[in-house]
Amino acid sequence: MSAMVLKFPRRKKVPPRYPKPRQRVFYAGHRYVGPQLCQDVQQVYLKRHGDGEWSLIFYADGLSWEIDRFPSNDVPFKFEEHGVEFAPSYSELEEMGWQDPTGENVTEMAYYRLVGFK
């Protein structure tokens, strides 16, 4: 019984598609708050924290109020959870510094066999 050892090429560092911008607070859309026939429109913003966490905030009476704080993986789902309308798309989120956790992380072994790495 023999084992076949594959030699992979060195991994090249690829810069992110969008570098992290210096800005940390971005407009995320608006949502309606309150009972029916007495609703108020809240302008919602997305804030990027330094530890890989994000939060949804709004401004009222000269103060910022945090609606929710969550990890990077949950960013696209929180807009729907909190009823934010006109939420940013995936490409707009990437421009804000968000990195999609569902990126390519699988190596196709058939590709390396075709190329001839042994």
Residue pairs with C-beta under 8 A, 6 or more apart in sequence:
4 118
6 109
6 112
6 117
6 118
7 117
7 118
8 107
8 112
8 117
9 117
16 99
17 94
18 94
18 95
18 97
20 48
20 97
21 95
21 96
21 97
24 47
24 48
24 49
25 45
25 46
25 47
25 48
25 57
26 45
26 46
26 47
26 48
26 88
26 96
27 43
27 45
27 46
28 44
28 45
28 46
28 56
28 79
28 84
28 87
28 88
29 44
29 79
29 84
29 85
29 86
29 87
29 88
30 41
30 42
30 43
30 44
30 84
30 85
30 86
31 41
31 42
31 44
31 82
31 83
31 84
31 85
32 39
32 40
32 41
32 42
32 83
33 39
33 40
33 41
33 42
34 40
42 58
43 58
43 59
44 56
44 57
44 58
44 67
44 82
44 84
45 56
45 57
45 58
45 59
46 54
46 55
46 56
46 57
46 75
46 88
46 96
47 54
47 55
47 56
47 57
48 54
48 96
48 97
48 98
49 55
49 69
52 71
52 72
53 69
53 70
53 71
53 72
54 69
54 70
54 71
54 72
54 75
54 78
54 98
55 66
55 67
55 68
55 69
55 70
56 66
56 67
56 68
56 78
56 82
56 84
57 64
57 65
57 66
57 67
58 64
58 65
58 67
59 65
67 82
68 78
68 81
68 82
70 78
72 98
72 99
72 101
73 101
75 93
75 98
76 90
76 93
78 84
79 87
79 88
80 87
88 96
90 100
93 100
94 100
